[in-house]
Amino acid sequence: MSDNPGENGQPDPSDPLDSFDEIIDAETTRDPDLAVIEAGSRTLRTQGGPPEADVPGRPEDPETDAALRAVETELATRWGETKLEPSVTRIAALMDVLGDPQRSYPSIHITGTNGKTSTARMIEALLGAFELRTGRYTSPHVQSITERISLDGAPMSAERFIETYQDVKPYVEMVDAQQEYRLSFFEVLTGMAYAAFADAPVDVAVVEVGMGGSWDATNVIDGDVAVVTPIDLDHTDRLGETPGEIATEKSGIVKQDATVILAQQPVDAAQVMLKKAVDVNATVAREGLEFGVVARQVAVGGQLATLRGLGGEYDEVYLPLHGAHQAHNAAVALAAVEAFFGVGAQRPEPLDLDTVRKAFAAVASPGRMEVVRRSPTVVLDAAHNPAGARVIAEAVGEAFQFSRLIGVVGASGDKNVRGLLEAFEPVFAEVVVTQNSSHRAMDADELAGVAVEVFGEDRVQVEPRLPDALEAAITLAEEESEFSGGGVLVTGSVITVGEARLLLGKG
């Protein structure tokens, strides 16, 4: 399989002039002037799209790479992110011995089921555009562990990540010795993030919960603004079996006198959140009432939206991300930043429109409807539950006019895999099932058994190795003809997407 879109006789989209000439040559049966116009349009579309995603690769310096691997190895000896003891006792103890660094800056805290990371990135971009120094903590990572902690809109460098780990390590070991259970992988990373933000120092931290809310390790902060993205069924064994039950856990991030930015929710989840807000005297802004998406249309490389914020309308906002869900994430992010600045409360005027437009135009969200290859087009999205899959199935149909879409699915064994596959069944012509390198990955043959029940035997291909799965899917997408408009969507897990990203030459 070639990693370069320009090989195997296909135009190289990285060279617009080559693409221009190739397309003109292909239009030999048409009016020459029309061929030139059409070629120009198509090469412009090829260049359109989101900014290059800030996903770091391995450090180039061998010593730094070895030191980072040593840190990763040490962290891997701790409880993984799926093994939990529902308590903030250990992380609170770590914060105490570190001098409570999380108290040294205001924060925006984000929970929900889907859309948290994209929303966090948008909030970060907006705050940075208004010249605030930001720290962002998100999970999981797509390719590099250093992605999880960002300063000033960029992932922490490997050198600084290593230094931060060495700084907190003695305190981590001190807490380990005092507690019944050692600090987990996620708890140590959370401590590192909060310490790094205080050391920077940042003006504001944008923090995404790992899971839930009340007992999530991040919940030792008191967010001035609590953001709740759409709640749906995920992690039901730990959080609850209905949106309302899950919302009860997630409402734990809503603190006394905070402002709550509430995305559109199922009725039972909204009721829980509103009751919690009343209990702690929090102010609530609800999508569809106090803020929301007024209008949107598909544009080259993304979409153009009019957003209604807490301070008024913001028109002609270009968002270089695909799908209606990203426009809704943008509305939530805008309202969160407005609330942080006191718009709609202390100040009546909206944020500066040009600054808002500039911030959104620069947003990237790696592994979220991300195009990583052309001819055929390969899209990556980390949807890993039925709600996320339904949103992406709709978005891919809106953003791309594929005549034939092939799915590559590698999922985790603890997810609702049947629900995920059923959501994609209407849009996938065929599906190639595979597995990633994680110990949590569902066995490819087991996944194939579920896929056959959903798609039928004729539409399912099994390739246990991800490189083989990508090659098979690209071949299937190209089957009809060179210009068939076939595409590939790689999905099912953040880990699958991250590994595919590397295989396709990103990072």
DANOR-V569930 format. One record per pair of residues at least 24 apart in sequence whose C-alpha atoms are under 10 Angstrom apart, sorted by the first residue. I is the first residue (numbers start at 1). J is the second residue. Records with the same first field share a line. If there is no record, write none. Layout:
I: J / J
This chain:
1: 467 / 468 / 470 / 471 / 472 / 474 / 475 / 503 / 504
2: 471 / 503 / 504 / 505
3: 373 / 471 / 502 / 503 / 504 / 505 / 506
4: 373 / 374 / 375 / 504 / 505
5: 372 / 373 / 374 / 375 / 376 / 377 / 378 / 504
6: 373 / 374 / 375
7: 375
8: 375
9: 482
10: 374 / 375 / 376 / 482
11: 374 / 375
12: 46 / 374 / 375
13: 43 / 44 / 45 / 46 / 47 / 373 / 374 / 375
14: 46 / 47
15: 43 / 46 / 47
16: 40 / 42 / 43 / 44 / 46 / 47
17: 43
18: 43
19: 43 / 46
20: 44
44: 300
45: 299 / 300 / 301
46: 300 / 301 / 374
47: 300 / 301
48: 299 / 300 / 301 / 302 / 320
49: 299 / 300 / 301 / 302 / 303 / 319 / 320 / 321 / 322 / 364 / 370 / 371
50: 300 / 301 / 302 / 319 / 320 / 321 / 322 / 361 / 362 / 363 / 364 / 365 / 366 / 370 / 371
51: 301 / 320 / 321 / 361 / 362 / 363 / 364 / 365 / 366
52: 362 / 363 / 364 / 365 / 366 / 370 / 506
53: 362 / 363 / 364 / 365 / 366 / 367 / 370 / 506 / 507
54: 147 / 153 / 154 / 155 / 364 / 365 / 366 / 507
55: 141 / 142 / 143 / 144 / 145 / 146 / 147 / 154 / 155 / 365 / 366 / 367 / 498 / 501 / 506 / 507
56: 142 / 143 / 144 / 145 / 146 / 147 / 154 / 155 / 156 / 157 / 158 / 506 / 507
57: 143 / 144 / 145 / 146 / 147 / 158 / 502 / 506 / 507
58: 143 / 144 / 146 / 158 / 507
59: 157 / 158 / 159
64: 158 / 159 / 162
65: 158 / 159 / 162
67: 158 / 159 / 162 / 163
68: 145 / 146 / 158 / 159 / 161 / 162 / 163 / 165
69: 162
70: 162
71: 161 / 162 / 165 / 166
72: 145 / 162 / 185
74: 185
75: 165 / 183 / 184 / 185 / 186 / 188 / 189
76: 184 / 185
77: 184 / 185
78: 181 / 182 / 183 / 184 / 185 / 186 / 187 / 188
79: 181 / 182 / 183 / 184 / 185 / 186 / 187
80: 184 / 185 / 186 / 187
81: 139 / 140 / 184 / 185 / 186 / 187 / 210 / 211
82: 186 / 210 / 211 / 235 / 238 / 414 / 440
83: 184 / 185
84: 184 / 186 / 211 / 215 / 216 / 238
85: 181 / 184 / 215 / 216
86: 212 / 214 / 215 / 216 / 217 / 238
87: 214 / 215 / 216 / 217
88: 187 / 214 / 215 / 216 / 217 / 218 / 219 / 220
89: 179 / 183 / 215 / 217 / 220
90: 172 / 175 / 176 / 178 / 179 / 180 / 181 / 182 / 183 / 184 / 187 / 188 / 217
91: 172 / 175 / 183 / 184 / 186 / 187 / 188 / 190 / 191 / 216 / 217 / 218 / 219 / 220
92: 175 / 187 / 191 / 217 / 218 / 219 / 220 / 221
93: 171 / 172 / 174 / 175 / 176 / 178 / 179 / 183
94: 168 / 171 / 172 / 173 / 174 / 175 / 176 / 183 / 187 / 188 / 190 / 191
95: 171 / 172 / 175 / 190 / 191 / 192 / 194 / 195 / 220
96: 171 / 175
97: 168 / 171 / 172 / 174 / 175
98: 167 / 168 / 171 / 172 / 191 / 194 / 195
99: 195
100: 191 / 194 / 195 / 198 / 220 / 221
101: 191 / 192 / 193 / 194 / 195 / 196 / 197 / 198 / 199 / 221
102: 191 / 193 / 194 / 195 / 196 / 197 / 198 / 205 / 218 / 220 / 221 / 222
103: 194 / 198 / 220 / 221 / 222
104: 194 / 195 / 197 / 198 / 199 / 201 / 202 / 203 / 204
105: 134 / 135 / 194 / 197 / 198 / 201 / 202 / 203 / 204 / 205 / 221 / 223
106: 202 / 203 / 204 / 205 / 206 / 221 / 222 / 223 / 224 / 225 / 340
107: 134 / 135 / 136 / 202 / 203 / 204 / 205 / 206 / 207 / 221 / 222 / 223 / 224 / 225 / 226 / 340
108: 136 / 204 / 205 / 206 / 207 / 208 / 221 / 222 / 223 / 224 / 225 / 226 / 227 / 258 / 259 / 260 / 336 / 337 / 339 / 340
109: 137 / 205 / 206 / 207 / 208 / 209 / 213 / 218 / 219 / 221 / 222 / 223 / 224 / 225 / 226 / 227 / 228 / 253 / 254 / 260 / 336
110: 138 / 206 / 207 / 208 / 209 / 210 / 213 / 218 / 223 / 225 / 226 / 227 / 228 / 229 / 250 / 253 / 254 / 260 / 261 / 336
111: 207 / 208 / 209 / 210 / 211 / 212 / 213 / 226 / 227 / 228 / 229 / 230 / 231 / 247 / 250 / 251 / 252 / 253 / 254
112: 208 / 209 / 211 / 212 / 213 / 227 / 228 / 229 / 230 / 231 / 232 / 246 / 247 / 250 / 251 / 262 / 263 / 265
113: 211 / 212 / 228 / 229 / 230 / 231 / 232 / 233 / 234 / 235 / 243 / 246 / 247 / 250 / 385 / 387 / 388
114: 228 / 229 / 230 / 231 / 232 / 233 / 234 / 325 / 329 / 383 / 384 / 385 / 387 / 388 / 391
115: 228 / 229 / 230 / 231 / 325 / 326 / 328 / 329 / 368 / 383 / 388
116: 207 / 208 / 209 / 210 / 227 / 228 / 229 / 230 / 329 / 333
117: 141 / 207 / 208 / 209 / 329 / 365 / 366 / 368
118: 321 / 326 / 329 / 330 / 333 / 363 / 364 / 365 / 366 / 367 / 368
119: 206 / 208 / 227 / 228 / 229 / 326 / 328 / 329 / 330 / 331 / 332 / 333 / 334 / 336 / 365
120: 206 / 207 / 208 / 227 / 329 / 330 / 332 / 333 / 336 / 365
121: 150 / 153 / 206 / 330 / 333 / 360 / 363 / 364 / 365
122: 319 / 326 / 329 / 330 / 331 / 332 / 333 / 334 / 337 / 359 / 360 / 361 / 362 / 363 / 364 / 365
123: 206 / 329 / 330 / 332 / 333 / 334 / 335 / 336 / 337 / 338 / 359 / 360 / 363
124: 150 / 151 / 152 / 153 / 204 / 205 / 206 / 207 / 333 / 337 / 359 / 363
125: 152 / 153 / 333 / 356 / 358 / 359 / 360 / 361 / 362 / 363 / 364
126: 333 / 334 / 336 / 337 / 338 / 355 / 356 / 357 / 358 / 359 / 360 / 362 / 363
127: 152 / 153 / 203 / 204 / 205 / 206 / 334 / 337 / 338 / 340 / 341 / 355 / 356 / 359
128: 152 / 153 / 203 / 204 / 355 / 359
129: 354 / 355 / 356 / 357 / 358 / 359 / 360 / 362
130: 351 / 352 / 355 / 356 / 359
131: 203
132: 202 / 203 / 204
133: 197 / 200 / 201 / 202 / 203 / 204 / 205
134: 197 / 200 / 201 / 202 / 203 / 204 / 205 / 206
135: 193 / 194 / 196 / 197 / 198 / 200 / 201 / 202 / 203 / 204 / 205 / 206 / 207
136: 193 / 194 / 197 / 202 / 204 / 205 / 206 / 207 / 208
137: 189 / 190 / 192 / 193 / 194 / 197 / 205 / 206 / 207 / 208 / 209 / 210 / 218
138: 190 / 193 / 206 / 207 / 208 / 209 / 210
139: 186 / 207 / 208 / 209 / 210 / 211 / 494
140: 186 / 210 / 494 / 495
141: 366 / 367 / 494 / 495 / 498
142: 366 / 367 / 382 / 493 / 494 / 495 / 496 / 497 / 498 / 499 / 500 / 501 / 502
143: 366 / 367 / 494 / 495 / 496 / 497 / 498 / 499 / 500 / 501 / 502 / 506 / 507
144: 498 / 507
145: 189
146: 189
148: 189 / 190 / 193 / 208
149: 189 / 190 / 192 / 193 / 194 / 196 / 197 / 207
150: 193 / 196 / 197 / 205 / 206
151: 193 / 196 / 197 / 200 / 201 / 202 / 205
152: 200 / 202 / 203
156: 193 / 196
160: 196
161: 189 / 192 / 193 / 196
163: 192 / 196
164: 189 / 191 / 192 / 193 / 195 / 196 / 199
165: 189 / 191 / 192 / 193 / 195 / 196
166: 192
167: 192 / 195 / 196
168: 192 / 195 / 196
184: 217
186: 210 / 216 / 217 / 218
187: 216 / 217 / 218
188: 217
189: 217 / 218
190: 217 / 218 / 219 / 220
191: 217 / 218
193: 218
194: 218 / 220 / 221
204: 340
209: 250 / 253
211: 235 / 238 / 239 / 249 / 250
212: 238 / 239 / 240 / 246 / 247 / 248 / 249 / 250 / 251 / 252 / 253
213: 239 / 246 / 247 / 248 / 249 / 250 / 251 / 252 / 253 / 254
214: 248 / 249 / 250 / 251 / 252 / 253 / 254
215: 249 / 250 / 252 / 253
216: 249 / 250 / 252 / 253
218: 253
219: 252 / 253 / 254 / 255
220: 253
221: 253 / 255
222: 253 / 254 / 255 / 256 / 258
223: 253 / 254 / 255 / 256 / 257 / 258 / 259 / 260
224: 254 / 255 / 256 / 257 / 258 / 259 / 260 / 282 / 336 / 339 / 340
225: 253 / 254 / 255 / 257 / 258 / 259 / 260 / 261 / 282 / 283 / 284 / 335 / 336 / 337 / 338 / 339 / 340
226: 251 / 252 / 253 / 254 / 255 / 258 / 259 / 260 / 261 / 262 / 282 / 284 / 336 / 339 / 340
227: 251 / 253 / 254 / 259 / 260 / 261 / 262 / 263 / 285 / 332 / 333 / 335 / 336
228: 253 / 254 / 260 / 261 / 262 / 263 / 264 / 265 / 270 / 273 / 286 / 332
229: 261 / 262 / 263 / 264 / 265 / 328 / 329 / 332 / 333
230: 262 / 263 / 264 / 265 / 266 / 269 / 270 / 325 / 328 / 329 / 387
231: 263 / 264 / 265 / 266 / 269 / 270 / 387
232: 265 / 266 / 269 / 385 / 386 / 387 / 388
233: 385 / 386 / 387 / 416
234: 384 / 385 / 386 / 387 / 414 / 415 / 416
235: 385 / 414 / 415 / 416
236: 415 / 416
237: 414
242: 266 / 268 / 269
243: 267 / 268 / 269 / 270 / 272
244: 268 / 269 / 270 / 271 / 272 / 273
245: 269 / 272
246: 272
247: 271 / 272 / 273 / 276
248: 272 / 273 / 275 / 276
249: 273
251: 275 / 276 / 277
252: 276
254: 279 / 280 / 281 / 282
255: 279 / 280 / 281 / 282
256: 280 / 281 / 282 / 283
257: 281 / 282 / 283
258: 282 / 283 / 284 / 339 / 340
259: 283 / 284 / 285 / 336 / 339 / 340 / 342
260: 284 / 285 / 286 / 335 / 336 / 339
261: 285 / 286 / 287 / 290 / 291 / 331 / 332 / 333 / 334 / 335 / 336 / 337 / 339
262: 286 / 287 / 288 / 290 / 291 / 332 / 335 / 336
263: 287 / 288 / 291 / 292 / 328 / 329 / 331 / 332 / 333
264: 288 / 289 / 292 / 328 / 332
283: 339 / 345
285: 309 / 310 / 332 / 335 / 336 / 339 / 344
286: 310 / 332 / 335
287: 328 / 331 / 332 / 335
288: 328 / 331
290: 335 / 344
291: 328 / 331 / 332 / 334 / 335
292: 327 / 328 / 329 / 330 / 331 / 332 / 334 / 335
293: 324 / 327 / 328 / 329 / 330 / 331 / 332
294: 327 / 331
295: 327
296: 323 / 324 / 327
297: 323 / 324 / 327 / 398
298: 322 / 323 / 324 / 398 / 399
299: 399
300: 399
301: 371 / 399
302: 326 / 327 / 361 / 399
303: 327 / 399
304: 361
305: 330 / 331
306: 331
307: 331 / 332 / 334 / 335
308: 332 / 334 / 335
309: 333 / 334 / 335 / 336 / 337 / 338 / 339 / 343 / 344 / 350 / 351
310: 334 / 335 / 336 / 337 / 338 / 339 / 342 / 343 / 344 / 345 / 348 / 349 / 350 / 351
311: 335 / 338 / 339 / 342 / 343 / 344 / 345 / 347 / 348 / 349 / 350 / 351
312: 343 / 344 / 348 / 349 / 350 / 351
313: 350 / 351 / 353
314: 350 / 351 / 352 / 353 / 354 / 356 / 357
315: 353 / 357
316: 353 / 357
317: 353 / 354 / 356 / 357 / 358 / 359 / 360 / 361
318: 356 / 357 / 358 / 359 / 360 / 361 / 362 / 363
319: 357 / 358 / 359 / 360 / 361 / 362 / 363 / 364
320: 360 / 361 / 362 / 363 / 364 / 365
321: 360 / 361 / 363 / 364 / 365 / 368 / 369 / 370 / 399
322: 368 / 369 / 370 / 392 / 395 / 396 / 398 / 399 / 400
323: 368 / 369 / 391 / 392 / 393 / 394 / 395 / 396 / 397 / 398 / 399
324: 391 / 392 / 394 / 395 / 398 / 399
325: 388 / 391 / 392 / 394 / 395
326: 368 / 369 / 391 / 395
330: 360
333: 360
334: 360
366: 497 / 498 / 501
367: 490 / 491 / 493 / 494 / 495 / 496 / 497 / 498 / 500 / 501
368: 392 / 491 / 494 / 497
369: 395 / 396 / 399 / 489 / 490 / 491
370: 489 / 490 / 497 / 501
371: 488 / 489 / 501
372: 500 / 501 / 504 / 505 / 506
373: 487 / 488 / 501 / 504 / 505 / 506
374: 487 / 488
375: 474 / 477 / 478 / 482 / 483 / 484 / 485 / 486 / 487
376: 402 / 473 / 474 / 475 / 476 / 477 / 478 / 482 / 483 / 484 / 485 / 486 / 487 / 488
377: 402 / 405 / 474 / 477 / 485 / 486 / 487 / 488 / 489
378: 405 / 406 / 407 / 470 / 473 / 474 / 477 / 486 / 487 / 488 / 489 / 490 / 504
379: 407 / 487 / 488 / 489 / 490 / 491 / 497 / 501
380: 408 / 488 / 489 / 490 / 491 / 492 / 494 / 496 / 497 / 498 / 500 / 501
381: 489 / 490 / 491 / 492 / 493 / 494 / 496 / 497 / 498
382: 411 / 490 / 491 / 492 / 493 / 494 / 495 / 496 / 497 / 498
383: 411 / 420 / 490 / 491 / 492 / 493 / 494 / 497
384: 409 / 410 / 411 / 412 / 415 / 416 / 417 / 419 / 420 / 421 / 491 / 492 / 493 / 494
385: 411 / 415 / 416 / 417 / 418 / 419 / 420 / 421 / 423 / 492 / 493
386: 415 / 416 / 417 / 418 / 419 / 420 / 421 / 422 / 423 / 424 / 492
387: 419 / 420 / 423
388: 420 / 423 / 492
389: 419 / 420 / 421 / 422 / 423 / 424 / 491 / 492
390: 419 / 420 / 421 / 422 / 423 / 424
391: 423 / 424
392: 423 / 424 / 489 / 491
393: 423 / 424 / 425 / 426 / 427 / 428 / 489
394: 423 / 424 / 426 / 427
396: 427 / 489
397: 427
400: 485 / 486 / 487
401: 485 / 486 / 487
402: 427 / 477 / 484 / 485 / 486 / 487 / 488
403: 429 / 477 / 480 / 483 / 484 / 485 / 486 / 487
404: 428 / 429 / 430 / 476 / 477 / 478 / 479 / 480 / 484 / 485 / 486 / 487 / 488
405: 429 / 430 / 431 / 473 / 474 / 476 / 477 / 485 / 486 / 487 / 488 / 489
406: 430 / 431 / 432 / 459 / 470 / 472 / 473 / 474 / 475 / 476 / 477 / 478 / 486 / 487 / 488 / 489 / 490
407: 431 / 432 / 433 / 460 / 469 / 470 / 473 / 474 / 476 / 477 / 487 / 488 / 489 / 490 / 491 / 492
408: 432 / 433 / 434 / 435 / 461 / 462 / 463 / 466 / 469 / 470 / 472 / 473 / 474 / 488 / 489 / 490 / 491 / 492 / 496 / 497 / 500
409: 433 / 434 / 435 / 436 / 444 / 447 / 448 / 451 / 462 / 466 / 469 / 470 / 489 / 490 / 491 / 492 / 493 / 496 / 497
410: 434 / 435 / 436 / 437 / 441 / 442 / 443 / 444 / 447 / 464 / 466 / 469 / 490 / 491 / 492 / 493 / 494 / 495 / 496 / 497
411: 435 / 436 / 438 / 440 / 441 / 442 / 443 / 444 / 447 / 491 / 492 / 493 / 494 / 495 / 496
412: 436 / 438 / 439 / 440 / 441 / 442 / 443 / 447 / 492 / 493 / 494 / 495 / 496
413: 439 / 440 / 441 / 442 / 443 / 446 / 447
414: 440 / 441 / 442
415: 440 / 441 / 442 / 492 / 493
417: 442 / 447 / 450 / 451 / 492
418: 447 / 450 / 451 / 453 / 454
419: 454
420: 451 / 491 / 492
421: 447 / 450 / 451 / 453 / 454 / 455 / 492
422: 450 / 451 / 453 / 454 / 455
423: 454
424: 454 / 455 / 491
425: 451 / 454 / 455 / 459
426: 455
428: 455 / 459 / 487 / 488 / 489
429: 455 / 459 / 460 / 476 / 477 / 486
430: 455 / 456 / 457 / 458 / 459 / 460 / 461 / 473 / 476 / 477 / 488
431: 455 / 458 / 459 / 460 / 461 / 462 / 469 / 472 / 473 / 476 / 488 / 489 / 490
432: 459 / 460 / 461 / 462 / 463 / 464 / 466 / 468 / 469 / 470 / 472 / 473 / 476 / 490
433: 460 / 461 / 462 / 463 / 464 / 465 / 466 / 469 / 470 / 473 / 490 / 492
434: 461 / 462 / 463 / 464 / 465 / 466 / 467 / 468 / 469 / 470 / 492 / 496
435: 462 / 463 / 464 / 465 / 466 / 469 / 492 / 493 / 495 / 496
436: 464 / 465 / 466 / 467 / 492 / 493 / 494 / 495 / 496 / 497 / 498 / 499 / 500
437: 465 / 466 / 495 / 496 / 499
438: 495 / 496
440: 495
441: 493 / 495 / 496
466: 496 / 499 / 500 / 503
467: 499 / 500 / 503 / 504
469: 500
470: 500 / 503 / 504
